[in-house]
Amino acid sequence: MSNATKNILFILTDDQGYWTLGCSGNSDAHTPNIDMLAENGTMFNNFFCVSPVCSPARASILTGDIPSSHGITDWLDGGNLDARKYDATSSPMYSTEIEAIDYLRNQLTYTDVLSENGYKCALSGKWHLGNSIEQQHGFSDWLSVPLGHSPYLNAPVIEGGDVHISEGFITDIITKKP
């Protein structure tokens, strides 16, 4: 085995079952890029989620703890940012956003460990674990959607601690960033 540092690409999607990928044997699913990654990398075939809800599941993946241990036990409706500070967040969907809360403060995550050991960690997509404005837990590159949901077209995104409206489909925007 080589001593070279391995690249790690962790793709996390909401509500996607193992069976929905071509590399898992689904002949109806056309996922050539993920199939190529699975063929040339390591695919975890025996992976279980501790919660059917996105926020506690994400926190468990990052910390390795169950929801009752890390404290996020349900979908987070607020705590992502202080909407009063950003023009791009004037929509009523930001009505519960009155302060940014670091829900995982003082929690050790696998991205903290990777960063401390020389890895460059990047997040591109949905954080939905509180404070979406500031880079969290070892991430040096950060492109996030402000909430746990967003429009598909011309969605608000967070880059460099600022919220702005992106032009185009959010899927294209988050896949073209680091």
C-alpha positions as CSV (number, residue, x, y, z in Angstrom):
1,M,0.0,0.0,0.0
2,S,1.3,3.4,-0.9
3,N,2.0,6.0,1.8
4,A,0.7,8.8,-0.5
5,T,-2.2,10.8,1.0
6,K,-5.5,9.7,-0.5
7,N,-8.1,12.1,-1.8
8,I,-11.5,11.8,-0.1
9,L,-14.7,12.8,-1.9
10,F,-17.8,12.6,0.3
11,I,-21.0,13.1,-1.6
12,L,-24.0,13.5,0.7
13,T,-27.5,13.8,-0.7
14,D,-30.9,14.0,1.0
15,D,-33.3,11.1,0.7
16,Q,-31.2,9.0,-1.7
17,G,-31.1,5.3,-1.2
18,Y,-28.2,3.0,-2.0
19,W,-30.3,1.3,-4.7
20,T,-30.7,4.5,-6.7
21,L,-27.2,4.4,-8.4
22,G,-26.0,2.5,-11.4
23,C,-23.0,1.3,-9.5
24,S,-25.4,-0.4,-7.1
25,G,-26.9,-2.4,-9.9
26,N,-29.8,-0.1,-10.8
27,S,-30.1,-0.4,-14.6
28,D,-32.7,2.4,-14.8
29,A,-30.4,4.9,-13.1
30,H,-27.8,6.7,-15.3
31,T,-25.1,7.9,-13.0
32,P,-21.9,7.5,-15.0
33,N,-19.7,9.9,-13.0
34,I,-20.6,8.4,-9.6
35,D,-20.2,4.9,-11.1
36,M,-16.7,5.9,-12.3
37,L,-15.8,7.2,-8.8
38,A,-17.1,4.0,-7.2
39,E,-15.2,1.8,-9.7
40,N,-11.9,3.7,-9.1
41,G,-12.3,4.4,-5.4
42,T,-13.8,2.9,-2.3
43,M,-17.5,2.4,-2.1
44,F,-19.1,1.8,1.3
45,N,-21.8,-0.9,0.8
46,N,-22.8,-1.3,4.4
47,F,-23.5,2.2,5.6
48,F,-26.4,3.1,7.9
49,C,-28.0,6.4,8.8
50,V,-28.9,7.1,12.5
51,S,-31.8,9.4,11.6
52,P,-34.3,9.8,8.8
53,V,-34.1,13.6,9.2
54,C,-31.3,15.6,7.4
55,S,-29.9,17.8,10.2
56,P,-29.3,15.1,12.8
57,A,-28.1,12.7,10.1
58,R,-25.5,15.3,8.9
59,A,-24.3,16.0,12.4
60,S,-23.9,12.3,13.1
61,I,-21.9,11.7,9.9
62,L,-19.6,14.6,10.8
63,T,-19.2,13.8,14.5
64,G,-19.6,10.0,14.6
65,D,-22.1,10.5,17.5
66,I,-25.8,9.7,17.7
67,P,-28.3,12.6,17.8
68,S,-28.8,12.4,21.6
69,S,-25.1,12.9,22.0
70,H,-24.4,15.8,19.6
71,G,-27.7,17.4,20.5
72,I,-29.3,17.9,17.0
73,T,-32.4,15.7,17.1
74,D,-34.6,17.2,14.5
75,W,-34.7,19.4,11.4
76,L,-33.2,22.8,12.2
77,D,-35.6,25.7,11.4
78,G,-33.4,28.6,12.2
79,G,-30.0,29.4,13.4
80,N,-28.4,29.6,10.0
81,L,-27.8,33.3,9.9
82,D,-29.1,36.7,11.0
83,A,-31.2,37.6,8.0
84,R,-31.4,41.3,9.1
85,K,-27.8,41.7,7.9
86,Y,-28.2,40.5,4.3
87,D,-30.2,42.1,1.4
88,A,-30.5,38.8,-0.4
89,T,-32.5,37.3,2.4
90,S,-35.6,39.6,2.4
91,S,-37.9,36.6,1.6
92,P,-40.4,35.4,4.2
93,M,-38.6,32.1,4.2
94,Y,-36.0,33.8,6.4
95,S,-38.5,34.8,9.1
96,T,-37.0,32.3,11.6
97,E,-33.4,33.5,10.9
98,I,-32.6,35.9,13.7
99,E,-29.2,34.8,14.8
100,A,-26.5,32.4,13.6
101,I,-26.1,29.5,16.0
102,D,-23.1,27.2,16.0
103,Y,-24.9,24.0,16.9
104,L,-21.8,21.9,16.6
105,R,-19.6,24.2,18.8
106,N,-17.1,22.2,20.8
107,Q,-17.8,19.1,18.8
108,L,-15.0,17.3,17.0
109,T,-15.8,16.4,13.4
110,Y,-13.9,14.2,11.0
111,T,-13.3,17.3,8.9
112,D,-11.5,18.9,11.9
113,V,-9.3,15.8,12.1
114,L,-8.6,15.8,8.3
115,S,-7.7,19.5,8.3
116,E,-5.4,19.1,11.3
117,N,-3.6,16.3,9.4
118,G,-2.9,18.4,6.2
119,Y,-6.1,17.8,4.2
120,K,-7.8,20.7,2.5
121,C,-11.5,20.4,3.2
122,A,-14.2,22.1,1.1
123,L,-17.9,22.3,1.4
124,S,-20.1,23.0,-1.6
125,G,-23.8,22.7,-1.0
126,K,-26.0,22.4,2.0
127,W,-24.6,22.8,5.5
128,H,-27.9,23.0,7.5
129,L,-26.2,22.6,10.9
130,G,-26.6,26.2,12.0
131,N,-24.3,29.1,11.2
132,S,-23.9,28.9,7.5
133,I,-22.1,32.2,7.1
134,E,-18.8,31.2,8.7
135,Q,-16.6,28.3,7.5
136,Q,-17.0,25.5,10.0
137,H,-15.0,22.6,11.3
138,G,-11.8,22.5,9.2
139,F,-13.4,23.6,5.9
140,S,-11.1,26.1,4.1
141,D,-13.4,26.5,1.1
142,W,-17.1,27.2,1.7
143,L,-20.0,27.6,-0.7
144,S,-23.2,27.0,1.1
145,V,-26.9,27.6,0.7
146,P,-28.2,29.8,3.6
147,L,-31.0,27.5,4.7
148,G,-31.8,23.8,4.6
149,H,-33.6,24.4,1.3
150,S,-33.3,26.8,-1.7
151,P,-34.9,27.5,-5.0
152,Y,-33.4,25.6,-7.9
153,L,-33.0,28.8,-10.1
154,N,-31.1,31.9,-9.0
155,A,-30.7,30.7,-5.4
156,P,-29.0,32.6,-2.6
157,V,-25.6,31.2,-1.8
158,I,-22.9,32.1,0.8
159,E,-19.4,32.8,-0.3
160,G,-16.7,34.6,1.7
161,G,-19.2,35.3,4.5
162,D,-21.7,37.1,2.3
163,V,-25.1,36.1,0.9
164,H,-25.7,36.8,-2.7
165,I,-28.1,35.5,-5.4
166,S,-26.4,33.1,-7.8
167,E,-27.3,33.0,-11.5
168,G,-28.3,29.7,-12.9
169,F,-29.4,26.3,-11.4
170,I,-28.1,25.7,-7.9
171,T,-27.0,22.2,-8.8
172,D,-24.7,23.6,-11.5
173,I,-23.4,26.2,-9.2
174,I,-22.5,23.9,-6.3
175,T,-20.9,21.2,-8.6
176,K,-18.6,23.8,-10.3
177,K,-17.2,25.1,-7.0
178,P,-14.4,23.5,-4.9
